[in-house]
Amino acid sequence: MIVISSREFREHQKEYFEKVDNGLRVIVQRGKNKSYSISPISEDDMYFTAEMLERLKESILQVESGSVKKLSTSKQIRDLLGL
């Protein structure tokens, strides 16, 4: 792990991104009390926030317990959506 200033990071971004890509943890300090960790993200990280994952888990539990409304016709779907 290395800790650098925000100025150092700005001046050498490419170098630090390469270090992160090679598995090194980079912490950027900004002022006295602010620090940021740089880490690569996967495609999944971009689409699913912690809140979204929690809502998906809740939905799965609702389906498993049977507390869902089943729609089988386009009319039922339109009625539900108010169309």
CYANA upper distance limits for C-alpha pairs under 8 A (distance plus 0.5 A):
  1 MET  CA     24 LEU  CA      6.40
  1 MET  CA     25 ARG  CA      5.09
  1 MET  CA     26 VAL  CA      6.28
  1 MET  CA     27 ILE  CA      7.98
  2 ILE  CA     24 LEU  CA      8.25
  2 ILE  CA     25 ARG  CA      6.98
  2 ILE  CA     26 VAL  CA      5.66
  2 ILE  CA     27 ILE  CA      6.71
  3 VAL  CA     26 VAL  CA      6.54
  3 VAL  CA     27 ILE  CA      5.18
  3 VAL  CA     28 VAL  CA      6.38
  3 VAL  CA     29 GLN  CA      7.50
  4 ILE  CA      8 GLU  CA      6.71
  4 ILE  CA      9 PHE  CA      7.19
  4 ILE  CA     26 VAL  CA      8.04
  4 ILE  CA     27 ILE  CA      6.77
  4 ILE  CA     28 VAL  CA      5.54
  4 ILE  CA     29 GLN  CA      6.59
  5 SER  CA      9 PHE  CA      6.79
  5 SER  CA     28 VAL  CA      5.98
  5 SER  CA     29 GLN  CA      5.40
  5 SER  CA     30 ARG  CA      6.82
  6 SER  CA     10 ARG  CA      6.65
  6 SER  CA     28 VAL  CA      6.16
  6 SER  CA     29 GLN  CA      6.33
  6 SER  CA     30 ARG  CA      6.03
  7 ARG  CA     11 GLU  CA      6.75
  8 GLU  CA     12 HIS  CA      6.71
  9 PHE  CA     13 GLN  CA      5.72
  9 PHE  CA     16 TYR  CA      7.54
  9 PHE  CA     28 VAL  CA      7.54
 12 HIS  CA     16 TYR  CA      7.03
 13 GLN  CA     17 PHE  CA      6.59
 14 LYS  CA     18 GLU  CA      6.70
 15 GLU  CA     19 LYS  CA      6.88
 16 TYR  CA     20 VAL  CA      6.76
 16 TYR  CA     26 VAL  CA      7.77
 17 PHE  CA     21 ASP  CA      6.66
 18 GLU  CA     22 ASN  CA      6.76
 19 LYS  CA     23 GLY  CA      7.07
 19 LYS  CA     24 LEU  CA      5.93
 19 LYS  CA     25 ARG  CA      8.29
 19 LYS  CA     26 VAL  CA      8.33
 20 VAL  CA     24 LEU  CA      5.32
 20 VAL  CA     25 ARG  CA      6.44
 20 VAL  CA     26 VAL  CA      7.08
 20 VAL  CA     38 ILE  CA      7.64
 20 VAL  CA     39 SER  CA      6.88
 20 VAL  CA     40 PRO  CA      7.66
 21 ASP  CA     40 PRO  CA      7.52
 25 ARG  CA     37 SER  CA      7.86
 25 ARG  CA     38 ILE  CA      7.50
 25 ARG  CA     39 SER  CA      7.72
 26 VAL  CA     37 SER  CA      6.44
 26 VAL  CA     38 ILE  CA      6.09
 26 VAL  CA     39 SER  CA      8.21
 27 ILE  CA     35 SER  CA      7.05
 27 ILE  CA     36 TYR  CA      6.02
 27 ILE  CA     37 SER  CA      5.04
 27 ILE  CA     38 ILE  CA      6.81
 28 VAL  CA     35 SER  CA      6.05
 28 VAL  CA     36 TYR  CA      5.61
 28 VAL  CA     37 SER  CA      6.85
 28 VAL  CA     38 ILE  CA      8.07
 29 GLN  CA     33 ASN  CA      8.39
 29 GLN  CA     34 LYS  CA      6.39
 29 GLN  CA     35 SER  CA      4.84
 29 GLN  CA     36 TYR  CA      6.94
 30 ARG  CA     34 LYS  CA      5.63
 30 ARG  CA     35 SER  CA      6.36
 30 ARG  CA     36 TYR  CA      8.45
 41 ILE  CA     45 ASP  CA      6.35
 41 ILE  CA     46 MET  CA      7.84
 42 SER  CA     46 MET  CA      7.41
 43 GLU  CA     47 TYR  CA      7.37
 44 ASP  CA     48 PHE  CA      6.58
 45 ASP  CA     49 THR  CA      7.49
 48 PHE  CA     52 MET  CA      6.23
 48 PHE  CA     53 LEU  CA      6.79
 49 THR  CA     53 LEU  CA      6.82
 50 ALA  CA     54 GLU  CA      6.74
 51 GLU  CA     55 ARG  CA      6.78
 52 MET  CA     56 LEU  CA      6.72
 53 LEU  CA     57 LYS  CA      6.74
 54 GLU  CA     58 GLU  CA      6.77
 55 ARG  CA     59 SER  CA      6.67
 56 LEU  CA     60 ILE  CA      6.73
 57 LYS  CA     61 LEU  CA      6.84
 58 GLU  CA     62 GLN  CA      6.80
 59 SER  CA     63 VAL  CA      6.81
 60 ILE  CA     64 GLU  CA      6.68
 61 LEU  CA     65 SER  CA      6.63
 62 GLN  CA     66 GLY  CA      6.63
 62 GLN  CA     67 SER  CA      5.77
 62 GLN  CA     68 VAL  CA      6.84
 63 VAL  CA     67 SER  CA      6.70
 63 VAL  CA     68 VAL  CA      6.47
 71 LEU  CA     76 GLN  CA      6.39
 71 LEU  CA     77 ILE  CA      6.94
 72 SER  CA     76 GLN  CA      7.45
 72 SER  CA     77 ILE  CA      8.42
 73 THR  CA     77 ILE  CA      7.08
 74 SER  CA     78 ARG  CA      6.64
 75 LYS  CA     79 ASP  CA      6.54
 76 GLN  CA     80 LEU  CA      6.62
 77 ILE  CA     81 LEU  CA      6.72
 78 ARG  CA     82 GLY  CA      6.38
 78 ARG  CA     83 LEU  CA      5.42
 79 ASP  CA     83 LEU  CA      6.58
